[in-house]
């Protein structure tokens, strides 16, 4: 499922991917409480191959991951390359590690995102013309599809030039949970469960909003907030060391 919220960004490609992820978190209003990876999708991967035994395969991969082992090389390989989150602990690191097994494969090349730069990923001839994704939160599994539309002289600023739609609620439970939360605000006769969802979003969600998602708020995109928070001084203040790599 592709969420309507989008951000079109210009980025200096000398940044390591760990720093690039921080800019994406600001542009998409993520709370940086989960792990992430940048990945190159294997064009030969066919999800239909796994549909029949999807649940069993998922459990198998999670089990292998929990034991620190790689899955069988004969299994379908979804990604050719992954640049993984170098942060040893995030608030939900254990949850992300539990789900990360479905993303690993013995033939998938892996690097740490603080040791690999954005231009290296775009310029590698092995990955030319292939889909590059940024995935945040391996439980909810939010995929961001990256496309390089052109190049210009490098700058010290990351700029979000366009966007739309409301940012997704953190830990809402994937696309289905996000749809259910928005539905809870659309109804004039909410159930107790829907009232609880509203209360959670307005008071406990890590990137929630006390104004909720009623009316036009459900489609609101605050471009001025994004612009201000992407300023180098603000980024350095909030993220410090990661921005100076």
N, C-alpha and C positions, 0 to 999 in steps of 0.2 A: 504494500500500500504506500503510495506517495502522498505525504501530507502537503497541504497547500502552502504552508509557510516556506518561504524560500529566501535565500540571501545570495546576491551576486556580488562577488568580492574580488578585489585586486590585491594581490599579495606579493611581497618580495620573496623571491624563490630561494634566497640564501638562507632562509629560516630552516632550522631543524624541524622535523615533523611534530615534535613535542610542543614547540612554540606555536606552530601552525594550528594545532588542536585547540590551544587556548583561545586563539582568535575566533575559531569556529564556535567555541562555547559561548563567547560573548555575542556573536552575531545571531546565534540561535537560542540565546538565553538559557543554556544548560547550566546547572549548578556545579559542575565539575566534581560530582560525588561518585561517579562511576568510571570504570576503565573504558578504553577505546582502542581501536586500531585503524590504520590505513591499510587497504588491501587492493590487490589487483585480481579481478574476477577471472577465473578460468573460462574461456569462451566455449570449451568443450564440455563444461559441467551441465548436466541436465537434471534439474530437480525432480523430474518425473521418474528418474531411475530409483529415487528413494521414497517415493510416495507410498508404495505398498507396505514397506516396512519402516516408515519414517520414525514411529515412536520407538521401536526396538533399536534402530540405528542411533537415535539421539541418546537413549539411555546408555548404549554401549560406549559412545564417544565420551559422555560425561563420566562414566566409570573409569575409562582409561585415563582421562585427564586428572581425576581425583587421585589416581595412583602414580601420577607423574610419567605416564607412558603414552606413546604415540599410537594412534589407531592402525589397523591393518593397511599396508600400502595399496592393497587391491581395492580399497573402498574409494568411492568417487571423491575427487579432489575439487573442492569449490573454489579455492584461491591459489593463485600462482605465487603470490608474495604477500607478506604481512609485516607492517611496521608496528610493533606493539608498545603499549603504554609502559614506560619505565618506572612509573610511580609504584613503589612497593606496597603501599597501603592507601586505599581511598575508603570513604565511609562504607562502601558496599563492595569492597575488593573480594571478599569471600564469595559473595553471590555471583560476581562477574567471573571469577575463576571457575566456579561450578559449571557455568554455561559456556565457557570458552572452549571446552573440548570439542564442540561441534564445529569450530572454526579451524582447528589444527589438522595437519596431515604431514606424513613423513616427507613428501616431495615439495611441500610449501616452504619456500625460502622465508626466513624470519630475521628481522633486525629490530633493534631497540629504536624507538622513535626519537630519542635524544642523540642518536649517533648517525642519523640518516636525514638528508636534506630534501626539501620539496623538489628542487630542480633535478636531483638525482632520480627521483621517481618518474617525473615527466620525461626526462631525457633518455632513460634507459631504453635502448632499441628493442630489448626483449619484451617490453611492456607497451611499446608504441601501438596506438589504436585500440587498446584494451580498456575496458571500464575500470575506473578507479573509484573506490568507495571509502567513505569514512563512517565507521560504525561506532556509536556511543551507546553504552549500557547493553551488555550482552544478554540481559534478561528481557528487557523491553525491546531491544534490538532495533534501534533507530538508525537507518541507513541514509547517508547523505551522498549523492552522486556528484563526483567532481569532474569538471570539464574545463580544459584550458582553451580559452577563446582567442588568445593572442598574447603578445609580449610587449613590454615597454621597459624603459630604463628603471633600474631598481631604486626603490625609495626606502625610507625607514618607517613607513606607515602602511598599515593594512586598512583598506577602505571598503566599506560595504556600499555599493552603488545602487542597489535596488533590493526590494523585498516585498513580502506580502503575507497576509494571514497571521493568525495568532500563534505564538510559540507553544510547543507541546508541554503539558504538565509532566514534571519529573516523577518517575515511579508510578505512573498512572496505570500501567499494565499493558503496554503496547498499543497498537492501533485500535484494538477492540475496546480497551479501557478508556482511551481518549474519546472515542465515539460515544461511549456510555456516559462519560462526564459531561460532554456537550449536550447530550440528550437530557441529562438531569437538569440543565438550566433552561432548556427549551420548553419543558412541560409546565402548564399552569397548575397541575395537580400532582406535585412530586410525591413519591412514596417515601417512607422513612429511609430506605436505602439511598435514594437519590438525595434526600436532605443531608444524609451523612457524607455523601460524595462532595456536595457543595461545601460543607463545613470543613472537610479535609483540605480541599483546594484553597479555601480562603484563609485557613489558619495553620495548617501543618505541612502543606506541600512546599518543598525547598525552593521552588521557583514560582509559587502560586501568587495570587493577587487577592487582596481583601475585597476588591470590587467584583470579583467573580467573573462569569462568562455570559452574563445576561445581555440580551439585545445586541448592540453593535460591538460590544467588548469581545465577542467570540471571534471577530475578524480583525481586531485591531493589531496593527504593527507599529511599534513606537520607534520610528527611524531616528529621531533625535536622541533617544536613550542609547541606541546602538552606536551612533556616530560619536557621542560624547565618551562612551566607555571604551571605544577603540582608539582614543587618543593615546599616543605613546606614554605620556606622563601618567595617565590613569592605569594603563596596562602594567607599567613598571611598578606602580604603587600596589596594585592588587596581586600581581603574580611574580614580581621581582626577578629572582634568579633564572626562571624559565625563559624570560624575555631577553636576557642578555647573552644567550648562547649563540 
